[in-house]
Amino acid sequence: MKKTIIANVVPEETRVALLEDNELMEISVERSESGHLVGNIYKGRVKNVLPGMQAAFVDIGRDKNAFLYMGDAGRQAACQHLTIGQDVLVQIAKDAMGDKGPRATISLTLPGRYIVLMPTVDYIGISRRIEEESERDRLRQIAESIRPAGMGVIVRTIAEGKSQDELMKDMAYLTNMWSSLSNRAKRINAPALIYRDADLVVRIVRDYLTSDVSEFVIDSQEAYNRVVDLLKYISPELVDCVTLYDPTGQNDDIFCRFNLNVQLESLRDRRVELTCGGYLVIDHTEALTVIDVNTGKFVGNISLSETVFQTNLEAAVQIARQLRLRDIGGIIIIDFIDMDKPEQRAAVLNALELALKKDRTKSNVLGITNLGLVEMTRKKARQNINGMLYSPCPCCLGKGRIKSPETVVIDIKREIRKLNKRSRSGGRLLIQVHPQVADFLTKQGELKRLEQETARSLLVETTENMNPEMFSLLWKPD
């Protein structure tokens, strides 16, 4: 599989796209102004303790306090010892979303190239993507021998096949960093930022740039220089795959050159077309995301059962792609088209799980319910791409629906009748509406009938910029 990373860096934001066999699979956006909080470590001050929720709110020096959940069995005791005004080191595990502040944890992690140092817990973990048992045992032994006493280590996927010296080099860097952070935390007053996670470009190098990436194209000289300098230190063998985008002779930016802007825009759509002619419908609610699968134009050529099966198989692969592309997290319910044969249901579920293996974000497929729905979860740490790029519509306020012109006309009639009861008939009434409402109001003698009913002269004025649900009634005496 050919992997390509495309980075577009401008002063206001950084956009990074991951392509697999020239197909867009993941997109990350980071704004310079707002940045991201996940991974940052703060020296916070406890503002409120909620024993009934086994949680606390911690002031980290931002507009919203961080929510610190301590309900896990190993941390309940720590929660009981938290007091208002106490200083505590916390790391942000989930960005603020909507009205909710960021979520924090006291289990701190410092990610390196090959390992993740966990200075506050005694633990060794090996990436689940490293499947060969002998390699897992080798890496576990290395981790045990190089980790500081009482500290934990997670060995990352990229460490597979790496030597002990390479992992020791990573460990030395991270332990030195932790020593500096600890000393700074002792000197500084809360609330304060102790450690800021790397920016998006560096995180991509750290987490995504591996030997199976054929090309990393960057359109910023400054970012290109940083990436090359970093790789010379951590992975010199990958320097050659990094190239600086030359816009000479190009009318468009790097995302246009690779046709990514059009694909990025399509992420707003609820409907996703399948190659076979079927389609998906993706809807978000406060609690979960629902994905519906439909056969659409696909009629097949063997039998209904086979048509449904083939549609579901393609849908399973596309759903895994859309989850990565849109960075959908939390609870996800998938309504595949009903299948009668147990072996077909098992095959579709297997296709979904296989496609999800390419996803670096942890997911868990729970199976098919009695209603034939697939339940799954996907880790949610950051605001998804739609939440970052778009705001709720000022007309529908995020509901996705506005009143039809007919409904607005009925509302207008209702208000005019109320007005007639409060004042004398006669005079002229100016009705200001959106053009779509005006068309409905003036068609088929609707306005004339209303004039006869109210004994008023009615004038309609269209306002292009008016909310389609809104209208204005202005009385003008004769």
Stockholm file with secondary structure:
# STOCKHOLM 1.0

chainA/1-478         MKKTIIANVVPEETRVALLEDNELMEISVERSESGHLVGNIYKGRVKNVLPGMQAAFVDIGRDKNAFLYMGDAGRQAACQHLTIGQDVLVQIAKDAMGDKGPRATISLTLPGRYIVLMPTVDYIGISRRIEEESERDRLRQIAESIRPAGMGVIVRTIAEGKSQDELMKDMAYLTNMWSSLSNRAKRINAPALIYRDADLVVRIVRDYLTSDVSEFVIDSQEAYNRVVDLLKYISPELVDCVTLYDPTGQNDDIFCRFNLNVQLESLRDRRVELTCGGYLVIDHTEALTVIDVNTGKFVGNISLSETVFQTNLEAAVQIARQLRLRDIGGIIIIDFIDMDKPEQRAAVLNALELALKKDRTKSNVLGITNLGLVEMTRKKARQNINGMLYSPCPCCLGKGRIKSPETVVIDIKREIRKLNKRSRSGGRLLIQVHPQVADFLTKQGELKRLEQETARSLLVETTENMNPEMFSLLWKPD
#=GR chainA/1-478 SS CCEEEEEEECSSEEEEEEEETTEEEEEEEEETTTCCCTTCEEEEEEEEEEGGGTEEEEECSSSSCEEEECCSGGGHHHHHTCCTTCEEEEEEEECCBTTBCCEEESSCCEECSSEEEETTSCCEEECTTCCCHHHHHHHHHHHHHHSCTTCEEEECGGGTTCCHHHHHHHHHHHHHHHHHHHHHHHHSCSSEEEECCCCHHHHHHHHTCCTTEEEEEESCHHHHHHHHHHHHHHCGGGGGGEEECCCTTCSSCHHHHTTHHHHHHGGGCSEEECTTSCEEEEEECSSEEEEEEECTTCCCSSCHHHHHHHHHHHHHHHHHHHHHHHTCCEEEEEECCCCSCHHHHHHHHHHHHHHHTTCSSCEEEEEECTTSCEEEEECCCSCCHHHHHCCCCTTTTTSSCCCCHHHHHHHHHHHHHHHHHHSCSCSEEEEEECHHHHHHHHGGGHHHHHHHHHTSEEEEEECTTSCTTCEEEEEECC
#=GC SS_cons         CCEEEEEEECSSEEEEEEEETTEEEEEEEEETTTCCCTTCEEEEEEEEEEGGGTEEEEECSSSSCEEEECCSGGGHHHHHTCCTTCEEEEEEEECCBTTBCCEEESSCCEECSSEEEETTSCCEEECTTCCCHHHHHHHHHHHHHHSCTTCEEEECGGGTTCCHHHHHHHHHHHHHHHHHHHHHHHHSCSSEEEECCCCHHHHHHHHTCCTTEEEEEESCHHHHHHHHHHHHHHCGGGGGGEEECCCTTCSSCHHHHTTHHHHHHGGGCSEEECTTSCEEEEEECSSEEEEEEECTTCCCSSCHHHHHHHHHHHHHHHHHHHHHHHTCCEEEEEECCCCSCHHHHHHHHHHHHHHHTTCSSCEEEEEECTTSCEEEEECCCSCCHHHHHCCCCTTTTTSSCCCCHHHHHHHHHHHHHHHHHHSCSCSEEEEEECHHHHHHHHGGGHHHHHHHHHTSEEEEEECTTSCTTCEEEEEECC
//
